[in-house]
């Protein structure tokens, strides 16, 4: 030991450490336990110096700015959340992170510091400092060392007791939650109101549907408005299919938090059932310069469909009493996308109840939600609401509500020419040999003579019947009169 190190140790044992600005006496043995060994300090400094130099070189090479702020965008213009540099910048307190860390270790048993940081989706440097503080507080211990100047951590008996108290309140130990203000800002950045889909983008979104020009011309302004939309008409004309594809006109992807934290309450927002994740490609370099906040996930712009199963509980924050975790309502999950109320008028809940719930959000574009602790919060209501129904809208709702749904579009039956063109186009797509005489036979005998209304879904459904029959008989794919007779008998048997 050098003379300087010896003098430093003696000074610490005498309670005369220079950093004590208040002159208070500290426990020398606690100071010794809390201090990092000198060789670890040197290793940390060397590692930070190397990483800093690599960052500097890669930033110069790729021309990337240093210290991007939240709300920056990727080089292709896509909004993305920037990795926080502190708990405060992340909208978190040390207590918030501590509870998740300890619940994770209680469930896992032990884990390396980097694994804990990966679980919380936070930078290792931030989590590492907290882990050392928890060790100094005798809540954690080092079980053994791990690569890259890391350790395997496990709970002490005192730590397990505290972790169980955290679990009693909430069992969540996933990614650290995002602050509500950050989420609200992200919705504003990715709002539908900032998008103005062009005619070309609209047609690209509906390229797999054969829609007449007059319908596309009416859908265009409705989509651009980002307001409510009524689609009504006879069943089988593609109202649900149209509603599902509307979202594609606003862009491919958005970013949402995995979970939102509000005053200690956790609201889970990312839902694998309703959201399709679009992972970012792995970084090919040594250091990832994108600095993306991994508490967020990039998803395909959501299209959430609620049909007859819709209830009032699905439109409010729901608390799982056994886990203490809250689930976001459908309108929150569909922000920056489309929420389709399919078969409107056939829901379990009363129609007036649904309409009264949404009169204010449709007008103001924000909503109020009640948390399990009784607090009310204001959240964005930023989605295109599409009401799809086979019933007449004026028979379902009053004028006050219809006024808040500015676009009402009737999806009409196809004309004979449209039906014929759609049938031939789909038949060729399926690989059929098309005989015009068979198409004429179908229209004359099974529609005109029978007084049957044409629907846009009929060509696809009838051709699927014929294709299955040909596959069963090992016959070539071609359209024949007798094939259409069989398909019509099956399809329209009780219709």
N, C-alpha and C positions, 0 to 999 in steps of 0.2 A: 504494500500500500504506500502511495506517495505521501510526502509531507502535507500537501494541500488536502488530500483526502482524509488524512488523520486529523488535521485541525478542524475540518468540516464536521467530522463525526463527533469530536469532543464538544464542539459548539452546540451540536444538536442535542447531545446528552445533557448539556448544561442548560437547555431551554433558551439558548440565545440565538436561534436561527434568525438570519437577517430579514426574512420575509415577514416577520411578525410586526406589522405596522401598529398594532394596538398595544403592544407590550405585554400581551397576555401570555401566561406560561402554558406551554403545550406538553403533552405527555410524550417523552422522548421515545418510548418503545412503540407508541402508536405511529409516530412520525417515521420511525425506521420501517415498520411494517407496511406503511402506505407508500413508501418511496420505491421507485423502480430501480433495479440494479443498474450500475453504471454502464455495463456492457449492453443492456437492453436499450438504454437511452441512446447510446452511440449507434446501435443497429437501426433504431427508428429514424435517427437523423440521416443516416446514410441512405436508408430506403426512401425516405421522403425526398432527399436530394436527387436520387436516381429517377424517381417517378416524375419529379418536377422538371428535370432536364428532358425526359422523354416527351412529356406533355408539350414543352416548349418547342421541341423539334417537330413533332407531328402537327402542331398548330401552324407552324410556319410552312410546313410542307403542303398542308391542305387548305391553308388560308382561312382557318376557322377562328372565330373570335373567342377571347378568353372571358369566362364569367358571364355566360348568357343569363338573362333574367327570365323569370317566369312569364309565359305568354309569347316567347319567341317562336319562330317557325322553322321547320326543316327547310332544306334548300329547295325542295320542290313546292314550297308554299303551304305545307301542311302544318297546322297548329300542333304543338306538342308541349307537354308539361316538363319543365326543367328540373333536374335533380336539385334538391335543397342542400344548402351548405350548413344548416344548423336545425335543431329541433324547432326553434322559434320560427325560422323561415318556412318550415314544413307545417306550421300551425299545430305543433304538438308540444306537450310538456314532458319533462322527464318521467313524471308519474305515469303518463299515458303509455310511454314506451316500456317502462319498467313492468307494468302489469302484463303486457303482451309477452315480453321476454320470459317472465317467470311462469306464466301459464303454459308457454311453449315448452319450457324445460320440465315442468311438472308432467306434461303429457309425454315428452320425448325421453326424459331421463337424463341425458347429457347431449351436448352438441358443441361443435366448434364455433368460435365467434363469427366466422364468415358464414356458416350455415344459419346462424341466428339472424344475421343481417339479411341474408337471402330470404328467409322466412318473412321478415318484416318489410322487405323491399326497400330498405334504406341503405345509404352508403356505409361501408364497413367502418370508416373512420369515425363516424358519429356514434355508431353502436359500440365500438371498441372502448371509447371513453366511458360510456355508461356502464359497460360490463366491469371495468376496473373499479368504478365507484361502488358497484354492488358487491364486488369482492371485498373491498375495504370495509363495507358495512356488514360483512360476514353473512350476506345473503347467498353468495355464490362462493365456490372454491374451484381451484384449478385441479382437474383430475389428472391431466397430463398435458404435455405440450402438443402443438399442432404445427403444420408447415407454415411458412411465411410469417413468422413472428406472431403466431396465434396460439390459443390454448383451447382445450376441451373443458367446458364449464358444466358444473352440476350444482343443484341446490343444496344448501345446508339444511339442517332440521328447522332452523329459524326461517329460512327461505321457503321451505315447503309449507310451513304454517301460513306465511303471508300469501303465497301463491293460491292456497285453498280459499282464502278469504276473497281474493280477486275472482276466482272461479264461481264462488257463490253469487256474485253480482252478474257476471257475464263470462261465458266460456270461450269467447272469441279469441283466437291467437293467430289470425292470418296477417295479411299485409296491414301495416299501420294505416289508420284512416286518414282521409283528406279533409281539410277544414271546409265547412259549408261555403264560406266566402270564395274559396278557390274554385269550388265546383260551379258556383253561380257565374263566376267570371269566365270559366271554360264554356259554359252554355252560351254566353253572350258572344264569345269568339267564334263559335261553331253554329250559331243560330240559323234556322231556316230563312229568317228574314234577311240574312246577308247573301242568300243565294237567289239567282234569277235564271232558272233553267231556260235554255233556248229551245227553239223548235227542233233543232237537230238532236239535242240531248233528250228531249221528250220522246222523239221517235226511236232513238237508240234504246231507251229504257223499255219500250213496248215492241221491240223488233220481233219478239217471238210470238206476239199476238197479232192477228189480222184485224186491226181496228179501222173503221172508215175514217176518212179525213175529217168529216164534220164532228166526230166524237173527239178526235185529237185536238181540234181547234177549240173545243169547249173545255177540255181538260187543261190545256196550256195555261190560260189565265188563272184557273183555280189553283193549280200547283204553284204558280208564281206568287200568289197572294200569301200562301202559307197559312191560310185560315181554314175554317171548317168546310166540309164538303159532304153533300148528300148524294149518294149513288142509289138510284131506285129503278125498278123495272122488274120484268118477269125473271124467274129463276132460270139459270143455265145460260145467261148471256155474258157472263164473265165479270160480274161486278167485283167479286172477291179477288179474281186474278188481276184486275185493273188496280185495285187498292193495294195489293201486294207489291206492284211494280212502281208505284208512284215514288217511293223513297229513292229509287235509283236515279231520279232526275236531280237530286240535291247533292250528289257526290257519293264516293265510295265508303269513306270511313270517318269516324270521330274517335275522340278519346274520352273515356269516362273513368272515374275512380272505382277501385274495387270495393271500397267502403267509405262511408262518410261518417265523421265523428262530430257530435254536437253535445257539448257539456257532459261528456262521459258516456253518452249513448252511441251505440254503433248501429248504423243503418247500412245493410248490405245492398249495394246497387248493382254490381255486375252479376248477371244471372245467365249461366250457361244454357238454360232452357230457351231464353228469349234473345240472347246476344250471341253473335258469331264472332269469335276472336280472330283478329288479323295480326298475327305476331310480326314484330319488326325483325328483319333479317339480322342474324348474328354479325357482330362487328368482326371484320377480317384482321384488323390491326391489334397491336398489343394493348393499346389503351383505347377505350370507347370514348371518342370525343363528343358524342351526341349528348351525353349527360341527361338522359331521359329519366324522369321520375318513375321508377318502376312500380310505384303504388297505383299507377294508372294503367289502363289496358286499352289498346286500340281495337275497336270493333267495327264491323260493318254497320252502316247506318241502320238503326233498328226499325223493324216493322213488326209490331206486336198486334196480334189478332185476338180479340176477346169476343166470343159468341154467346150462346145461350147460358153459359156457365158464369157469366159476369155477375158479381155481387158487390154490395157497397163496401164490404171488408177489403176487396181487392183494390179499392181506390183510396185506402188509408194506410198509414204505417201500421204494420202488424207485428206484434211482439210474440216471439216464441218463448213462453214462460219457462220452459225447461232449460233453455240455453241462455236466455237473456239477450238474444240477438234479434234486432228488428229487420224486417224486410221492406224494401221500398215499394210503394204502390206502382201500378202499371203506368200511370201518366208520367211518373218520374223516370221510370226505366225507358220510356219511349221519347224522352226529350231529344231534340235535334233529329227526330225521325218521324215515323207515322204510327198512329194508334188507330186501328180499324175496329169499329164496333160492328161486327158481322151479325146478320139476322136481327137487326135492330127492331125492337118491339116484341122479341121473344125471350128476353132475359128473365132470369128468376126474380130480379128486383123490379120494383115498380118503375115505370118509365118516368113519371113525374119526379120521383126521388132522384133518378140519375140526372135529369135535366136541371133540377134545382141545384144539384151539387156542382154542375159545370157552367152555370150561367155566368158567374163572375170570372172564372178562369178564361173562358172563351172570349170575354170582352177585354179583360185587362192583361192577359197573357202571363199571369202569375197565379199561384195557388197557395193556400194555407194548409199546413199539415200539423196534426197534434202528435207530440212525442209521448212515449209511455210515461215519462215523468210529469206530464201535464203541460209542458211548454209548447207554445205554438210558434211555428217557423214559417217564413215566407220563402217559397221556392219557385223557380221558373216553370212556366207552363208553355213550353216551346216545341210543339209538334203539330203536324197536320192531322186533325181529327177527321176520319172518314166514317160516316154512318152509311152502312150498306143495308138495304132493306128491300124485300119483295112487296112491301105494303106502301100505300100512298102516304107520303110524309105528312100532309095536312090532316090525315086521320089519326096521326100518332101524337103530334105536338102542337102547341099553340103558336100564335103569330109571334109572340115575344121571343121564343126560342128560335124559330125559323129565321128571324131577322139577324140573329147572331151566326147563322150558318149561311154565308152570302151566296154560295154556289150550290145549286140543285141541278143535277144532271141525270136525265133519264137515259138508261142504256136500253135502246129499243131492239126489237127482233130484227134479224138480218133480212134484207130483201132477197128475192129469189136469185138474182144475179150474184149477190154477195155470198149467199149460201153455196151456190154452185162453184164459185171461184175458190172458196175456202175448202170445200170438199176435195176438189181436184188438187189443190196445192198440198193439202195434208196427205192425200193418197200417194202423190209422187214422193213426198218426204218419207213415207213408210216403205217405199219401194214397190208399190203396186203398179201393175200394168193397167192403165185407165182406159175403159171403154165408155165413150160418150153415151152410148145407148143404155148402159147400165145406170148412169147418172140420171138420164131422162126418165128411166123406169122408176127409180127411187122417188123422184120429185112428183111424177104424175100419179103413181099408184099409192104411195104411202104418205104423201103430204096433201096434194090437191084433192084427190078423190076422197081421202079420209078426213079432210077438213082439219088437218093437224098443223099447229103453229110451228114455225121453224125457230130453232134456238142455235146460238153460236157453239154450244157444246156438242150438238148432235153429230156433226161430221167426225169429230175425234172419237166419240163413244161408239158410233156405228162401225167405223173403220177398225177400232180395236177388237170388236166382236168378230169381224170378218178375218182379221189377221190371226186371231186365236183359232178360229175354225180351220183356216188353211194350214196352220202349224199342226193341228191335230190330225188332219187328213193327209199331211205330207203333200199338199197340193201347191202349185205355183201361186204367188201373190198376184191376183188379178180380180177386178171387179166384175161380178156376174149378177144377173137378176136374182137367181136362187140364193146367192150369198146374202143379198140385201133382204130377201124375204125372211131368212133365218134370223138375221141380226135384228130386224124390226120386231119380229115375234118375241124375241127374248127381251129386248130393251123396253118396248112399250106394252109389255104384257098387262100391267095393272095401272098404266098411266093414261 
